[in-house]
Amino acid sequence: QTIVSTERNLMMNNVLRLILQSGVILLVWTAGEQIGRFVPLPVPGSILGMLILLILLQTGLLPENAIRDAGDLFLKYLPFFFVPAGVSILAYLDVLEGSFLLLFLTLPLSTFLVMAVTGRVVQHLILRENRHE
């Protein structure tokens, strides 16, 4: 009975940790949304929230382990979050009908550009980190 109780406590601790970490991410996202609502910037509030999160993590004001488990969970199920967007595209096929050629050219090109830019940024960060060591 003690083993069951210990396992239950561990599970509750994990659930509470995920809830708290998700709350931190949600709080930062909400701050970005509010800033985006009241400050006329050409950037969506959700992006502002992620920039705030990046700044907090880079400056050490928010330690990575404060959101690591929730972040890992979100990343694990990230493809699931794209399902509604994919279904929505199917609902508007008639609107997109005249643009299929443009979409088929733009999507691979934009994907390649995002991958190339991300790769260069990561290389730059790795080189910068290696110089500091």
Salt bridges, closest charged atoms under 4 A:
GLU64 OE2 - ARG68 NH2 3.11
ASP69 OD2 - ARG17 NE 2.55
